[in-house]
Amino acid sequence: MARWRNGFVANYFHIIETTANDRLQHWLRRIEAGNAAIRDGEEGEFGRRSRSGC
């Protein structure tokens, strides 16, 4: 795990990284839910199976 330093710039980039990680996890959950729906014979959110790349 990264060690964050004190200061405005460090806090600024920490906020950006935290937000980016949150949005990534959000999209990965949506992709997985869509793929699960397709596996169950339903229509997924994106209309086809997606690969998360992770």
C-alpha positions in Angstrom: 0.0 0.0 0.0 1.3 3.5 -0.8 2.3 5.8 1.9 0.8 9.3 1.6 2.6 12.4 2.7 1.1 15.4 4.4 0.3 18.6 2.5 -2.2 20.1 0.0 -0.8 18.5 -3.1 -0.6 15.0 -1.6 -4.1 15.3 -0.3 -5.3 16.5 -3.7 -3.9 13.5 -5.5 -5.1 11.2 -2.7 -8.7 12.4 -3.4 -8.3 11.9 -7.1 -6.9 8.3 -6.6 -9.7 7.4 -4.2 -12.4 8.7 -6.5 -10.9 6.9 -9.5 -10.7 3.6 -7.6 -14.3 4.0 -6.4 -15.6 4.6 -10.0 -13.5 1.6 -11.3 -15.1 -0.7 -8.7 -18.5 0.7 -9.6 -18.0 -0.2 -13.3 -16.5 -3.6 -12.5 -19.6 -4.5 -10.5 -21.9 -3.4 -13.4 -19.9 -5.5 -15.8 -20.0 -8.5 -13.6 -23.7 -8.1 -13.0 -24.3 -7.9 -16.8 -22.2 -10.9 -17.4 -24.0 -12.9 -14.7 -27.4 -11.9 -16.4 -26.1 -13.2 -19.7 -24.9 -16.5 -18.1 -28.4 -16.9 -16.7 -30.0 -16.4 -20.2 -31.1 -12.9 -19.6 -30.1 -9.7 -21.4 -27.2 -7.9 -19.9 -27.0 -4.2 -19.4 -24.4 -3.8 -22.2 -26.1 -6.2 -24.6 -23.2 -8.6 -24.8 -20.6 -10.2 -22.5 -17.9 -7.8 -21.4 -14.4 -8.5 -20.1 -13.3 -6.5 -17.1 -9.6 -6.8 -17.9 -8.8 -7.4 -14.2 
